Amino acid sequence: MTTIKHKKLTFFTKMHGTGNDYIYINGFEEHIENPSELAVRWSDRHKGIGSDGLVLILPSEKADFRMRMFNADGSESEMCGNASRCIGKYVFDKGMTNKTELTLETLAGIKKLQLFPGKDGKVERVTVDMGEPILQTNAIPVSTDKEMMINETVKFPSGRAYNITTVSMGNPHAVIFTGNIASLDLQKTGPEIENAAIFPNRTNTEFIELVSYDKLKMRVWERGSGETMACGTGACAAAVAGVLNKLSFRKVDIELLGGNLTIEWKVSDNHVYLTGDAVTVFEGQAEQ
């Protein structure tokens, strides 16, 4: 008699922050043996659950909770602002905490979350203290002899050239101010910039269209995931770059494909604060 071996079923929650969607796993109850491989399989929008990646919510010895985040290509990322907000909603709505001020351990350090529950007691919006932006090129990292890159022209093998401002929000970003971002072919330009030799750890790339000093429009090519509906760390990097280039105020609303985010780079502590929604889409079980 042939014995059929069934794969383990794992509970998951699909959530999004401003359209940036991830699959969330409660690591207090579930064990994921190979999160990198699972991120690739589950993120497939035709053959899997469909997402920009996989996020594990785990115990922490340093903070209230710990996050591990894997892109759709299986690579692990240091930080994700949109995913951080969704974790805040998850742990509060599920009764894992009753605190509205939380700390979250990430590979980019410990982040502070302020939760804003609605009338139904469920969290609707979250503000994340993203910490200080990193501008030194050797820490981002960027392969250049310049200490900082602010609106510097970079030429690529295709012959295209862009004026780039580099910022790290715990992960690397290349911010480009341009016009009419709706017409951009990110499928061509995104991979070229992401994988350029000047960015040894690859980079996320933000294309920014100026609307006013307090409003920006943004499209983003995320390292390891391609174009996404939103990127929290990218929006923070864009806001910082706007100030550095004297193009925007320190508090701006950023319009992305998935909705709006509010970013403030405060003078008082030099920290960047990210505010946006956190939404549960659906829950289910899937095979590991």
WOSULMO-V151963 format. One record per residue. N is the residue number from 0. SS is DSSP state (@ for helix, = for strand, . for the rest). OMEGA is omega in radians with two decimals (* if undefined). BURIAL is 1 if it has 24 or more other C-alpha atoms within 12 Angstrom, else 0. Layout:
N/SS/OMEGA/BURIAL ; N/SS/OMEGA/BURIAL
This chain:
0/./3.13/0 ; 1/./3.12/0 ; 2/./3.13/0 ; 3/./3.13/0 ; 4/./-3.12/0 ; 5/./3.06/0 ; 6/./-3.11/0 ; 7/./3.05/0 ; 8/=/-3.10/0 ; 9/=/3.07/1 ; 10/=/3.12/1 ; 11/=/3.02/1 ; 12/=/3.07/1 ; 13/=/-3.13/1 ; 14/=/3.03/1 ; 15/=/2.97/1 ; 16/=/-3.11/1 ; 17/./3.10/1 ; 18/./3.09/1 ; 19/=/-2.93/1 ; 20/=/3.11/1 ; 21/=/3.05/1 ; 22/=/-3.05/1 ; 23/=/3.13/1 ; 24/=/3.08/1 ; 25/=/-3.10/1 ; 26/./3.02/1 ; 27/./-3.06/0 ; 28/./-3.08/0 ; 29/./3.06/0 ; 30/./3.12/0 ; 31/./-3.05/1 ; 32/./-3.11/0 ; 33/./-3.07/0 ; 34/@/-3.14/1 ; 35/@/3.13/1 ; 36/@/-3.11/0 ; 37/@/3.12/1 ; 38/@/3.13/1 ; 39/@/-3.05/1 ; 40/@/-3.10/1 ; 41/@/-3.08/1 ; 42/@/-3.14/1 ; 43/./-3.04/1 ; 44/./3.09/0 ; 45/./-3.05/0 ; 46/./-3.13/0 ; 47/./3.10/0 ; 48/./-3.13/1 ; 49/./-3.12/1 ; 50/./3.00/1 ; 51/./3.12/1 ; 52/=/-3.06/1 ; 53/=/-3.14/1 ; 54/=/3.08/1 ; 55/=/3.07/1 ; 56/=/-2.92/1 ; 57/=/3.01/1 ; 58/./3.12/0 ; 59/./3.05/0 ; 60/./-3.06/0 ; 61/./-3.03/0 ; 62/./3.12/0 ; 63/./-3.14/1 ; 64/=/3.11/1 ; 65/=/3.13/1 ; 66/=/2.86/1 ; 67/=/-3.02/1 ; 68/=/-3.11/1 ; 69/=/3.13/1 ; 70/=/-3.11/1 ; 71/./3.10/1 ; 72/./3.10/1 ; 73/./3.13/1 ; 74/./-3.13/1 ; 75/=/-3.12/1 ; 76/=/-3.10/1 ; 77/./-2.97/1 ; 78/./3.04/1 ; 79/./-3.10/1 ; 80/@/-3.14/1 ; 81/@/3.11/1 ; 82/@/3.11/1 ; 83/@/3.12/1 ; 84/@/-3.13/1 ; 85/@/3.07/1 ; 86/@/3.09/1 ; 87/@/3.11/1 ; 88/@/-3.09/1 ; 89/@/-3.02/1 ; 90/@/3.11/1 ; 91/@/-3.10/1 ; 92/@/-3.13/1 ; 93/./3.12/0 ; 94/./3.11/0 ; 95/./3.03/0 ; 96/./3.02/0 ; 97/./-3.14/0 ; 98/./3.06/0 ; 99/./2.99/1 ; 100/=/-3.02/1 ; 101/=/2.96/1 ; 102/=/-3.08/1 ; 103/=/3.10/1 ; 104/=/3.08/1 ; 105/=/3.07/1 ; 106/./3.09/0 ; 107/./3.13/1 ; 108/=/-3.12/1 ; 109/=/-3.14/1 ; 110/=/3.12/1 ; 111/=/-3.11/1 ; 112/=/3.01/1 ; 113/=/-3.07/1 ; 114/=/3.12/1 ; 115/=/3.11/1 ; 116/=/3.09/1 ; 117/./-3.10/0 ; 118/./-3.14/0 ; 119/./3.12/0 ; 120/./3.11/0 ; 121/./-3.12/1 ; 122/=/3.13/1 ; 123/=/-3.11/1 ; 124/=/-3.12/1 ; 125/=/2.97/1 ; 126/=/3.12/1 ; 127/=/2.99/1 ; 128/=/-3.04/1 ; 129/=/3.12/1 ; 130/=/-3.10/1 ; 131/=/3.05/1 ; 132/./3.10/1 ; 133/=/-3.06/1 ; 134/./-3.12/1 ; 135/./-3.02/1 ; 136/@/-3.11/1 ; 137/@/3.14/0 ; 138/@/-3.05/1 ; 139/@/-0.03/1 ; 140/./3.02/1 ; 141/./3.14/1 ; 142/./-3.12/0 ; 143/./3.07/0 ; 144/./3.12/0 ; 145/./-3.13/0 ; 146/./3.05/0 ; 147/./3.06/1 ; 148/./3.11/1 ; 149/./3.13/1 ; 150/./3.12/1 ; 151/=/3.13/0 ; 152/=/3.11/0 ; 153/=/3.11/1 ; 154/=/-3.08/0 ; 155/./-3.07/0 ; 156/./-3.14/0 ; 157/./-3.06/0 ; 158/./3.10/0 ; 159/./3.10/0 ; 160/=/-3.12/0 ; 161/=/2.97/1 ; 162/=/-2.96/1 ; 163/=/2.95/1 ; 164/=/-3.08/1 ; 165/=/-3.12/1 ; 166/=/2.94/1 ; 167/=/2.99/1 ; 168/./-2.99/1 ; 169/./3.01/1 ; 170/./-2.96/1 ; 171/=/3.13/1 ; 172/=/3.01/1 ; 173/=/-3.05/1 ; 174/=/-3.10/1 ; 175/=/3.07/1 ; 176/=/-3.07/1 ; 177/./3.12/1 ; 178/./3.04/0 ; 179/./-3.08/0 ; 180/@/3.14/1 ; 181/@/-3.08/0 ; 182/@/-3.08/0 ; 183/./3.04/0 ; 184/./-3.07/0 ; 185/@/3.11/0 ; 186/@/3.08/0 ; 187/@/-3.03/0 ; 188/@/-3.09/1 ; 189/@/-3.12/1 ; 190/@/-3.13/1 ; 191/@/-3.14/1 ; 192/@/-3.12/1 ; 193/@/-3.00/1 ; 194/./-3.12/1 ; 195/./-3.09/1 ; 196/./-3.12/0 ; 197/./3.12/1 ; 198/./-3.03/1 ; 199/./3.09/0 ; 200/./-2.99/1 ; 201/./-3.11/1 ; 202/./2.90/1 ; 203/=/-3.09/1 ; 204/=/3.14/1 ; 205/=/3.06/1 ; 206/=/-2.95/1 ; 207/=/3.04/1 ; 208/=/-3.12/1 ; 209/=/3.04/1 ; 210/=/3.07/0 ; 211/=/-3.14/0 ; 212/./3.14/0 ; 213/./3.08/1 ; 214/=/3.10/1 ; 215/=/2.96/1 ; 216/=/-3.02/1 ; 217/=/2.87/1 ; 218/=/-3.02/1 ; 219/=/2.99/1 ; 220/=/-3.06/1 ; 221/=/3.08/1 ; 222/./3.08/1 ; 223/./-3.11/1 ; 224/./-3.08/1 ; 225/=/3.14/1 ; 226/=/3.11/1 ; 227/=/-3.11/1 ; 228/./-3.12/1 ; 229/./3.04/1 ; 230/./-3.08/1 ; 231/@/3.12/1 ; 232/@/3.11/1 ; 233/@/3.09/1 ; 234/@/3.09/1 ; 235/@/3.12/1 ; 236/@/3.13/1 ; 237/@/3.13/1 ; 238/@/3.11/1 ; 239/@/-3.14/1 ; 240/@/3.09/1 ; 241/@/3.11/1 ; 242/@/-3.11/1 ; 243/@/-3.14/1 ; 244/./3.13/1 ; 245/./-3.12/0 ; 246/./-3.09/1 ; 247/./3.07/1 ; 248/./3.13/1 ; 249/./3.04/1 ; 250/=/-3.08/1 ; 251/=/2.92/1 ; 252/=/-3.12/1 ; 253/=/-3.14/1 ; 254/=/3.13/1 ; 255/=/3.13/1 ; 256/./-3.08/0 ; 257/./-3.11/1 ; 258/=/-3.04/1 ; 259/=/3.01/1 ; 260/=/3.05/1 ; 261/=/-3.11/1 ; 262/=/3.05/1 ; 263/=/3.03/1 ; 264/=/-3.01/1 ; 265/./3.08/1 ; 266/./-3.00/0 ; 267/./-3.11/0 ; 268/./-3.13/0 ; 269/./3.14/0 ; 270/=/3.07/1 ; 271/=/-3.11/1 ; 272/=/-3.09/1 ; 273/=/3.13/1 ; 274/=/3.11/1 ; 275/=/-3.08/1 ; 276/=/3.03/1 ; 277/./-2.96/1 ; 278/=/2.99/1 ; 279/=/-3.11/1 ; 280/=/3.07/1 ; 281/=/3.12/0 ; 282/=/-3.14/0 ; 283/=/3.08/0 ; 284/=/3.10/0 ; 285/=/-3.14/1 ; 286/=/2.97/0 ; 287/./*/1
